[in-house]
Amino acid sequence: MSSRILFLCARDSSRSLLAASMLANTESDRYDVWSTPTQDEHSRMLAEQVLQEQHIPVLIPEHFIQPTLGMRWDEGIVLCSGAADT
């Protein structure tokens, strides 16, 4: 049985999409990979372009989720650029 892992990103940027797609591409038999959705359309398009250039498939849309109370994950990875606006 594969472990469920969730990538969360500060301010819903595309970091979680990049990380989740890379892990799903290399370790899909070990992990059931999920990601929070990217809110910025331009950022999402750039991330998808980078993944395409590296021949890495983008995480399937069914694996984007906003976590809510009661959901269970084996692991969670928070990708953050910092809390301060500068």
PLY file of the C-alpha trace (Angstrom):
ply
format ascii 1.0
element vertex 86
property float x
property float y
property float z
element edge 85
property int vertex1
property int vertex2
end_header
0.00 0.00 0.00
1.34 3.43 -0.93
1.65 6.30 1.56
-0.53 9.37 1.02
1.55 12.53 0.81
0.33 16.11 0.45
2.36 19.07 -0.80
1.11 22.43 0.50
2.37 25.77 -0.74
2.43 29.17 0.90
0.04 31.52 -0.86
-1.01 28.73 -3.24
1.96 29.24 -5.58
3.17 26.58 -8.00
5.90 25.06 -5.80
3.55 22.33 -4.62
2.62 21.51 -8.23
6.28 21.18 -9.22
7.24 19.05 -6.22
4.17 16.81 -6.39
4.56 16.24 -10.12
8.23 15.31 -9.76
7.57 12.87 -6.91
4.58 11.31 -8.67
6.70 10.84 -11.77
9.48 8.99 -9.97
7.77 7.30 -7.01
4.12 6.71 -7.97
4.31 3.11 -6.75
5.43 4.25 -3.25
3.33 7.40 -2.80
-0.20 8.53 -3.50
0.76 12.14 -4.28
-1.56 15.13 -3.77
-1.08 18.89 -4.04
-2.92 22.05 -3.14
-4.05 23.87 -6.29
-2.16 26.83 -7.75
-4.24 30.01 -7.64
-2.05 32.14 -9.92
-2.75 31.15 -13.53
0.52 32.60 -14.86
2.56 30.77 -12.22
0.77 27.50 -12.99
1.45 27.88 -16.72
5.16 28.51 -16.08
5.38 25.47 -13.80
3.66 23.29 -16.41
6.10 24.57 -19.06
9.10 23.67 -16.87
7.69 20.19 -16.23
7.00 19.69 -19.94
10.55 20.75 -20.85
11.86 18.11 -18.42
9.45 15.46 -19.77
7.67 15.21 -16.42
3.89 14.82 -16.58
1.85 17.33 -14.62
0.05 15.88 -11.60
-3.45 14.82 -12.63
-6.19 17.34 -11.76
-8.01 14.79 -9.60
-5.06 14.98 -7.19
-5.40 18.71 -6.45
-7.18 19.33 -3.17
-7.75 21.94 -0.50
-7.29 19.97 2.73
-10.10 20.13 5.25
-10.62 18.95 8.78
-10.88 15.18 8.97
-8.68 14.36 5.99
-5.82 11.96 6.69
-2.33 12.02 5.17
0.72 9.93 6.00
3.04 12.87 5.27
2.66 16.56 4.56
5.31 18.82 3.09
4.94 22.58 3.37
6.81 24.58 0.75
7.21 28.14 1.91
9.03 31.24 0.75
8.70 32.97 4.11
5.96 34.79 5.91
7.09 38.37 5.36
6.26 40.57 2.39
9.34 42.48 1.27
0 1
1 2
2 3
3 4
4 5
5 6
6 7
7 8
8 9
9 10
10 11
11 12
12 13
13 14
14 15
15 16
16 17
17 18
18 19
19 20
20 21
21 22
22 23
23 24
24 25
25 26
26 27
27 28
28 29
29 30
30 31
31 32
32 33
33 34
34 35
35 36
36 37
37 38
38 39
39 40
40 41
41 42
42 43
43 44
44 45
45 46
46 47
47 48
48 49
49 50
50 51
51 52
52 53
53 54
54 55
55 56
56 57
57 58
58 59
59 60
60 61
61 62
62 63
63 64
64 65
65 66
66 67
67 68
68 69
69 70
70 71
71 72
72 73
73 74
74 75
75 76
76 77
77 78
78 79
79 80
80 81
81 82
82 83
83 84
84 85
